[in-house]
Amino acid sequence: MAAIDYREYEKMSPFEIKDGLLKLAKQSAQKSAHALLNAGRGNPNWVATAPREGFFLFGQFALTECRRSMDDPKAGLAGMPQMRGIAGRLEAWLEKHADMPGASFLSHMVQHGVTVLGFDADAFVFELTDSIIGDNYPVPDRMLVHAEQVAHRYLMWALCGDKPPAGKFDLYAVEGGTAAMCYIFKSLMANRILKKGDTIAIGTPIFTPYIEIAELEDYAFHAVHIKATQEHRFQYSDEEIQKLEDPKIKAFFVVNPGNPTSMAIDATTLDKLVNFVKTKRPDLILLTDDVYGTFVNGFRSLMAELPHNTIGVYSYSKYFGCTGWRLGVIALHEDNILDKLIGKLPAKELTALDHRYSSITLEPRKLKMIDRIVADSRDVALNHTAGLSLPQQVMMTMFSMSELMDSEKIYQKACMEICNRRVDSLLEGLPLDLQPNPSFAGYYGTIDFEFWLRRYVGEDMVAWLKENVHPLDLVYRLAEDHSIVLLNGGGFEAPNWSVRVSFANLADDVYDDIGRAVRAVGRGYVDRFEAQTQKTVPLVKPAAKSAAKSAVKAAAKSEAKATAKSEVKSEAKPAAKAEAKPAAKLEVKRDKKGKKK
């Protein structure tokens, strides 16, 4: 590989470095028999079909409704749908089109809305019809009435394990999780809850842009990192949680399950956090991005346990395979700490906020924080045109409804199984055995070279690695030597000598190739270490039959009998006993005389 001055790239986001890696991997693939494998993106390679079939068919019905009030075929012009009797007309229309994909879904969706959620049939169907046509502004601007109730019910399953806290959450439909974060940061600043230069805490490793946003001159936050390390199974230790006792820390931002670790906050750690906030920091603001929660059985968000303190963010993009739709929600409990903090502001600041929102309400001090976020997203003056586009809200409603109607959670099991198969394949290629972990979402994986070298080779190898290998060398060697793109873990505030692999976006059968490539890069470092130090790294043969295969077969057999209760969740551990102290994935092959091949 040509010499690269990695120092030039140290401050760049891994998502920007990825572009260079992709170019390098393409060049490598053209010169070799390797196929280009880009496991650096988290875009899933599956889509939810049933709600999409319903969406596209419903659009045809909506157009027939428009033509009822006005129809000029020559001009290609129609009127606006009317509500009275619309549910009956939909039922009759679906009977005529019963053989069309999506017809059954739509019938069951309306029935579920009426019988389970208590909707008026005409009002529900009209909201969907008028919205999919998109002939009006969003009203209410925060979220449509029925769309909010459907999304709320979905989130209580997805993020609260179907055991929601008392009360309800107010939702704001937004253009994905990234828009949600932008709107939240902006409004927290506008309402003097956070101020430039304030101290916040960030749970790391974490999605890189959240670190970068805090560093922007707009905010210039001083960030305290609350670290979840592999030594603690990517959970926050007691010592890390205690950092939050500092009263200067105003807010704690987390991604749960994590990115790049895919590890959810487990029940024990969650209990510790809940007790800590309630007893020591009841004033602490929590902001949680829970996009990967649906990949963990029975997942419970911070918003389920600490609704008073938590701003919840959820994106539909990963679970339903709809990153291009830009669908997300901000959730804020009706009884929340932010409204109270605004009420306690100094008189001068309250007066300034009165002026800020005086154009949209006669009583600015009664304006809830969730509605301030909506107004601030359009710089207040354009509040009357705020809101997520109506066709997007219809798609969100249908995605939510598809899950609510799936009582056996067939779709969730299928999505989780996709990720689990790919995790198994990667570990087989390394090779490593599985250690079940119910908190592991399996959407991403973090391979920490330093952790495994320290644990199964020794400190000498780790010291040599840090002295002789730049952390970015890992991903560049994978790109140039193997045409594989992974992201550098250090960019996520994960360990420097680690890489992130996405289990969402490539075919099942390529992940063992990625595992073998990672092992080959590691083996190359071991070869160099031995050559330079004249020290020998002992060889460990991988298990004849990996626990990964056994776990997959057992799960498949159990599912066939309809008795499986959960998907296999995993975390890597070595194939051999610790006493042997080798790195299975950094295997060095030798001949009978002990010489390296």
N, C-alpha and C positions, 0 to 999 in steps of 0.2 A: 504494500500500500504506500502511495506517495506520502511524503512527510506532510503533516498537517499541524499548524499551530492552533491547538485546541483552545488556547487562551482567548482567541478572538470570539469564541462562541459561548464562553462561560456565562455571560449575562443574558443570553438569548433564551426565549421560551422554547421548550421542547417541541412545541407545535410549529415553530419557525425552523428549528434545526431539522425537523422531519422533512421539510421540502428539499433540503440538501441531501439528506439520506436517501430520499426517494429517487433523486436524480442519479446518485451514485449506484443504487441498487439496480436501476434500469440499465445503466451502462454495464454493470457486472452480468446481468441476465443475458444481455446481447452477446457477450463474449464467452458465455459458458452454457452448460446444459441446465443451469438452475432456473426455476420459475420465479418470477418476482412475487414475493409474499409481503404484503404491507399489513402488518398487524399493529400498526401505530394508531389507527383510527378506531374510534368507539362506535362507529355507525353500524347498527346491526344489519345482517344480510337476510333478515326475515321480515315479513309484513303480516299484519292482522287482516285477514280477508273478509270475514263476515261483516264487520261494520263498514268496510269500504264498499262492499256490494250493496249494502243498504243505502249508503250515502248516494251512490251514483244512480240507483234506481229511484230513490226519493226525489232526486232532481227532476226526473221526467214527470212524476206526478205533480210536482210544484208548478211546472210549466203549464200543465193542463188547467190548473187552478187559475193561473194568470189569464189564460185565454177565455175563461168563463166571463170575466167582466169586460174585456175588450180584446178584439182579435183582428189584426190586419196582416194576413199572411203575406201579402205582396210586399208590404213594407218591413215585414219581420218585426212586428210590434205587438205587444200585449199589455194588459192592465196589471193590477195588483191583486193578490189573493184576498179572499174574504173569509172571515172566521166561521160564521154561522153554518153549522152542519158539515164542517170540513172533515171531521173524524169519520162520519158515515160515508162520505164520498171517497175517502182514502180506503176504507174497508172494501167498498164495492170495486174500486180500481184494482186493489190487490187481488181480489178474487179473479178478475179478468186476466191478471198477469201473474198468476200463482206459479207458473213454470219459470219465471225469471229469477236469476240469482239475486238474492236480497229480499225477495217478497216475504218469505217466512220470517226473516229477521225483523223486518219492519212491523209485521203483525204482532209478533211477540213483544217487541219494544213498546208499542203503544199499550198493549195489554198490561205489561209490567208497570208502566208509568201510572196507569189508572188504578190497578188493583193493589199494587205494593206501595207505590209512592203517593197515592191519593190524588193524582192529577185529574183535573177536568179534561176530558178527551179532546174537545174542540180547542180549548186554550193551548194544550200541549202540542197538538198537531199543527195548529196555526203558527205557533212560535217557530216550529221547525220549518214550516213551508215558507213563511215570509223571510226567515233568516237564510235559508239555503239559496233563495233568489237574491238576497242581499240588496233589496230595494229601499231599505231604511237605515238610518244611523242606529248604532247599538243603544237600546233603551231597556233597562237602566244601563248607564255607561260602564259600570263596574262589571256586570255580568247579567245575562238574561235570566229571568226568574226561574224557569224550569231547568235551564242549563246549570245554574248554580246548585239547585237542589240535587240534581243527578250527580254532578261532580263532587258535591259534599259527601253524598252517600258512598261514592267510589273511594274517596280519600279516607273515609273512616275504615274501610276494609284495607286499602293499600298501605296506609301509614299508621293506623291505630290497631291493627290486628283484630278488627271487628269489635273492639272494646273501647269505644270512644269516651273521652272525658265528658263530664256534665257540660251542658250548654252547647253552643254551636260556633262554628267558624264562619267569618265573612270571607268570601272568596273574590279575587280579582283575576279574571282571565287575561293572560298576557301572551306575548309572542315567544314562548319558550322560557326555559329556566334562566338563560343569559339575560333576557330582557327583564325578568323579575329581579335579578340581582342589581342591574343598573337602576331600575326604578326605586328599589328599596334604599340603596346607598344614597341616591339623590335626595329622597324625601327625609331620611334620617338627618341629613345635613340641613336641609331647608327648614326643618322644624326644631332645630337646635338641640336635638337629642344627642347627636354626635357633632363634634366640632373639629375643625382642622387641627391636626397634631394630637388628637386624643389617642389614648392607648386602648388597643383591642387585643383579643386573643384569637388565634387561628389554630384549629386542630390540624396538625400535619402528620403524614403527608396529605396533600390536598390538591385539587384541580388548580393548575398553575395560575390561571387568570385571577383567581381570588386573592392570591398573594400580590399579583401585579396591580390590581385595582387599588388595594390599600396603600401602595407606594406612590400612586399618582399624585402630582402636586395639588390636584383638586381636593385631596383628602389628607395626604401626608401623615397617615396614621402610624403610630409606633406599634409594631406588631410583636406580641409575645407568642411564641410557638408552643402549643401544648402537644407534645409528641406521643404518637402511638408507634412503638417500635416492634420489630419482629420478635425480639426477646420476650415481649409481653403479648405475643400473638396479636399484634396491632390493636391493642386496647390501651386506654389511658391509665397509667399507673397512678397510685395514690399520690406520689410525689408530683406528677404532672398536674393532676387535678388541684393540688394545693396551690399551684401558681395563681389560680383564679381568685384566691383570697385577696390579692392586691386590689384595694378599692379603686385604684386608678384605671383598672380594666373595666370598661363600660359594656363591652359586648364580646360574645364568644361565637365565632363562625365555624361551622362544621359541614362536611359532606358525609352523609351517612346513608347506606354503606359507603366506604371510602373510595376515593379515586386518587391513587392507582391501586390501592390494596384490595378493594372489593370486600373489605371486612366491615360488618355492621357492629355498632356498639352492642356488646352482649348484655344479657340481663343483669349480671353482677355489676358491671361498670355503669350501666344505666341507673341502677339503684343507688350507686355511690354518687353519681352526678345529681340525681334528684334530691337526695338527702343533703348534699352539699349546698345546692341552690336554696333549698327551703330553710336551712338552718344558718348558713353563713353569707349567702349572696342573693337574697330575695330581690335585689335591685338589678341583677345581671340580665342583660338582653341576650337572647339566644337566637341565632339565625341558622337554620338547618336546610340543606339541599338534599332531598331524599329521593332523587331520581331512580336510584337502583334498589329501592326498598322492596319492589315487587318480585325481586329475584331471591328473597329470603323468606322462608315460611314463617308466618306469624310475626312479621316485622312490626316493631313499635318504634315510632319516631319520638324525638324529644317533645314534639307538639302533642303527643298522646299523654305524656307524663307530666309535662310542665307547660300546659297551654297558656297560662297567664304570662309567661316570660318569652314565649317562642314565636318567631316569625317563620312560617313554614313555606318552603318553595318546592314545587313538584313539576316535573316535565313529563309529558306523555311520550317523548321522542324515542326512548330506548325500548320500552316494553312493547309498544305497538308498532315499532319500526316506522316511525313517522317524523324523522328529523326535519324533513322538508316542509312539514305542515306548520312548524313553529307553534306548538301548543303547550302552554304551561299555566300554572295558577300560583298566586300568592294567597296564603291562608293566615288569617289573624283572628284569634278568638275574640268573641264579643266582650269579654272581660279581660283586658290585657294591660300590661305594664306601660306600654307606650302612651296610651291615652292619659294615664295617670301622670307620667313624667311631663307631658306637655302642660297639664294643669298646674304643675309645680314650678314652672319656669318663672323667672323674674318678671315683674310687671312690664318692663321695657320691652322684653322679648315677646311677651304675649301681645302687646300692642302692635308690634311689627308683624306678627303672624295674623292678627286681626285684619290688618291692611292687606296682607298677601292674599287672603282668601275672601275678602269682602265682595268681590265681583261675582262669587258663585253661591253665597249664602248670607242671609241676614244675621245669622248667629254663628260666626266663625269658631267660637270657643266650644261649640257643640259638635263641630265637624270631627268625625272619627278618623283615626290614623289611617285606616284602610282607604277612606275616601280622599284623604290628603295625598296618599300615594297615587291614586288615580289622577287627581288634578295636577300633581307635580309631574306626572309622566307626560303631560301636554303643556307644561309651563303655565299652568293654571288658566291663563287667558284662553286657551283652546280646549278647556275642559268639556265644552259642549260637543266636541267631536272625539272624545276619548272612547276607549273600548276596543277590544279585539274584534276583528271583522266577523260578521255574523255567520258566513259559511264555515269559518274556522270553529266557531262555537258549536255549530251543528255537528261537525266532525268530532269534536271533543265529547259532545253528548253521546254520540253513537259509540265511540270507543269505550266510554264509561259504562254505558248500558250493556255492551257486549260482555263485559266482565261481571256486572251485577247479575246478569241472567245465567251466567255459567256457574251453576251451583256446585258442580263437581270440580271446578277449577282445571278443566282440561287444557285450556290455553296456557295457563301459568305453568303447569307441569311440563308442557311441551317446550316452552321457552327455557325453563330451568334445565331440562334434559339436554338441550342443544349445548348450553354452556358447560354442563358437567362432562359431556362426552369429549369436548375439546380440552378441558382441563386434564382429563384422564390421558388423552393422547399426548399432550405436551409432556406430562410427567413420565410417561412410558418412554418417550424419546430421550429424556435427560439421562438415565432413568431414575425416578424417585417413586416411592410408595405414597399412598394417600393416608392422611390422618383426618378423619371426619371432623368437620367443624360446622355446626349449624348456623353460624354467623357469617359464613363465607358465601357471598353472592355469586362468585364465579364469572363475573362479567369481565373483569380484568385480573391480571396476576402480576405480582412483583417478584422478580427473581433477584435476590440480593447476594451477589458474589461474596462480598465481605463477610456477611453473616455465616454463610456455609463454609467458607475457607477458615474462618476463625474457629468454628465449632468442630470441623472434621479434618483440618490440616494443621492449623496452629498459627500462633501469632507471628512466627517468622515469615510465613507466606503472606500474611496480611500486610506486614510491614514492608515487605518487598514490593507488593502490589502498589501500595500507596507511594512508594519511592520511585517506581519505574513505569507505572501505567497511569495515564490520564483517564479519568472516569469516562469521558466521551469516546475513548478508544473502543469501548465495548460495542456501542451501537454502530460506530463506523466500520469496525471489522465485520460485523454481521452484514452490513450493507454491501461492502465491497467484496468480501470473500464468499458470502452465501446468498446475496440478493434478497436479504430479509431486512425489513424496516421495523424496529421497535423504538420506543421512546426512552430517553435517558431518565432514570429515576430521580436524579438530583434536581431536575427541573421542577419536580413536584414536592421538593423538600423531603423526598425519600432518601435513603442512603445513597451517597455519590456513586458507589460501585454497584448499582442496581439498574434493572431495565423493567419497563412496563410492557406487557403483552396484552392485547385485546383478544378476548375469546368470542367476540361478537361478529366479526366481519369477514372471516375466511371459512372455507370449507373444512369439515371435520377432519379430513384425512391429511391435512398439511401440518397440523400442530405437532405431530411427532417429528416432522422434518425440522420445525423450529426448535424443538427440544434438543435434537441432535446437533444443530448448528450452535446453539448456546453452549452445549457441552464441548464442542470442538474448539470454540473460542477460549473457553476456560482451560481446556487441556493445553492449548498453545501457551497460555500464561504459566502453567505448571512446568511445561518443557523448558521455558526460558528460565524459570526460577531454579530448576534443577541444574541447568547448564551453568548458570552464573554462580550458584552457591555450592554446587557439588553435594547438595542434600537430596535425599530420595523421598518421594511421596509414595507411601504404600498403596498398592492396588486393591480395590474392592470390586468383586464381580457383582453385577446387578442380580437381584433375586430372580430365580428361574421363572417364577410365575408372579408377576407383580400384583400387589394388593389392589392396584387401580383396576386391573381387569376383573379381579374377583368381585370388587365392589360393584362394578357396572353390571356384571352377570347376575349378581345377587339382586340388584335393584330391578333388573329387567324381569327376572323370574318372579319377584314379589309383585311387580306391577301386573304381570300376566294373571296373577291370582286375585287381582283387585284388592290387595291388602297393603300395598305400599302407602305409607303415611307421609313420606317426605322424600325429597331428592337427596342424593349424596352430595354433601358439601365437603370441600377439601382444602387442606393446607399441606404444602410440601413438607416431607421429612425424609431423611436418608434411608436408603434401602438396607443398609447394614447396621449392625450394632455400633453404638458410639465408641465402645472400647477400641475398635479397630482404627479409629480416627482417620479415615480417608474422606475424600470428597467424591461421592459416587458420580456426580455429574462432571467432575474434572478428572475422569479416568485417564491414566497413562498406560497404554498397552505395552507389554514387554514379552520378549521371547523366553524360552526355557532357561537361558543363561542369565536372565535378569536385565538384559540390555533393552533399551527403548527401541520400539519399532519405528 
